[in-house]
Amino acid sequence: MCGIVGYMGPRAACPILIKGLKRLEYRGYDSVGLALNESIGFHLFKTKGKVADFESKITHTYTTGTGIAHTRWATHGLPNDTNAHPHLSESGELVLIHNGIIENFLSIKSMLLRKGVSFQSETDTEVLINLIEYIKNQDDLSLEEAVRLSLNEVVGAYAIVVMERGRPDKMIAARLGSPLTIGIGDGEFFLASDASPFIEYTKNALYLEDGEMGVIIKGKEVEIRKITNNDRVVPSIQELRMNLEEIEKGGYEHFMLKEIYEQPRSILDTMRGRLLVDESIIWMAGIWDYKERFIKAKRITIVGCGTSWHAALIGEYLLEELAQIPVEVEYSSEFRYRNPIIYKDDIVIAVSQSGETADTLSAVKLAKEKGAFIFGICNVAGSSIARITDAGAYTHAGPEIGVASTKAFTAQVTVLSLIALKIGKHKGVLNVPRYRLLCNMLNLIPDKMKEILEMSQKIELIAREYKEAKNFLYLGRGLNFPVALEGALKLKEISYIHAEGYPAAEMKHGPIALIDENMPVVVIAPKRGYYEKIVSNIQEIKARKARIIAIVNQGDEQVNNLSDHIIEIPDIDEMFTPLIATIPLQLLAYYIAIMRGENVDQPRNLAKSVTVE
Ligand code: F6R
């Protein structure tokens, strides 16, 4: 889970690579490096830290048109200058950037040590480049053949780009399990973990598939080959839809804030062309084409990680309630390792913003092997998960750059709401008046979100009072239990305050022991859905002197009287409260983290897409 970028063409590579690294920094930001390839040799720079610090260290203006660069999220070895990529081979003839993990690196390293190769770093990447060099030299092979044969010895996941000293006209790229895109311009090539580094230069992208390598030679067309047997593959070039404004901050201080504020628009985009509210029609080709399967499904399993897993939990409530299909939600990482029982008519829904999360991708592959029908809910078009599923629905939230997921979450919940409504209607388990009412309400969500965003100042004031807290508890019931989990996750990942989400009634079975005047408790308490029960829970909290921040519907007096602070949200059908109640929790986490001086867009130890196990 690192960011890799490469360029070969008539422009100076260095500024393109640095700009590309900035766009990919969400993928990892503990160290950074760059190698330029000139006919006289490599210029190599690398350091611990962020791209901005690194940039200031390159004082000379290099005009060379070929180079590769890397922003790292450490897996093997500490984040330091030596472990940063690119890595040179022992002789300095080859250089490599790598995203992924070489699982059998220790055995390869032992073999190479026995042959007399020495290593500078603790990384699996340095082992790989030395394996390539060893194989190349043994039989005097071309670079592409040495890369191919080496990759056949490797177990693990990778996206790599390799260059040879003094050959600025050539680059070899390969992928297995980690994403890699080749941008094809007019006489120039770009390589990157996603298309954002080259969006302003070309709209033509070639997504390498797992097990493929690209031989990129100046003045020629990219040649795609299978890593296993060297067979040629006909490249399929796709047109990118992303635009530059979508990946810039647009006047906001942070991407996270921009993305929180984008939600009324992103939800509209998610629903655009799908929810035809005047006709009460939900149009989703991915469901319609397989409607019999969905209508007859005896069970749906939803897999995901982190925030996407929370969206899946909300999906469980929605699909069971509106479409009457039993649903199980699993962490992808648990599902893939426990030999799950899957029947041929099972449906597995994979939820993933990036579409690259290693555990979710493996869960999908496993379910596929076992014969399930796989439906993907992804945000990134052309991502690995989107490509291997049988059908799916993109969330269309636009690029999400802030590491903490916000607009992707609400878009995922919106897609799951549309699916539940559509299946419920076709199955005949959701009566038409209720279906229509819910379609109308879903259509109102963007406006309701705007109302909450207008209250951000109030939320900022609340944040000020709690910014020094050491712990937080988030409680909700029913559909709002996953919202509590998501609120707690947002807070802990960006402010580093310990926070837990719990079903409100479950509090009595343990967490209540933690409650005293130092424990702020956020309670999601809308009028619809277990209101009286949650009022009782609030009374129990009050009796233990905790400070209460309650998310309530406008005009609620009962909870207001019991709480220290209330954040009022508009009234909406219980099915859609998660879409509304999530927004103040995102803002609360954001403001608390900012007041504590944290880097909200790049929280410590995290990366946007977790492409390693
Ligand atoms: C939290 C967050 C992560 C991701 C998780 C899954 O804010 O962003 O928990 O939700 O890593 O990522 P995707 O959705 O890309 O599979």
Boltz pocket constraint, residues with backbone or C-beta under 6 A from the ligand:
constraints:
  - pocket:
      binder: B
      contacts: [[A, 305], [A, 306], [A, 307], [A, 308], [A, 309], [A, 351], [A, 352], [A, 353], [A, 354], [A, 355], [A, 356], [A, 357], [A, 360], [A, 403], [A, 404], [A, 405], [A, 406], [A, 489], [A, 490], [A, 493], [A, 607], [A, 608], [A, 609], [A, 610]]
      max_distance: 6.0
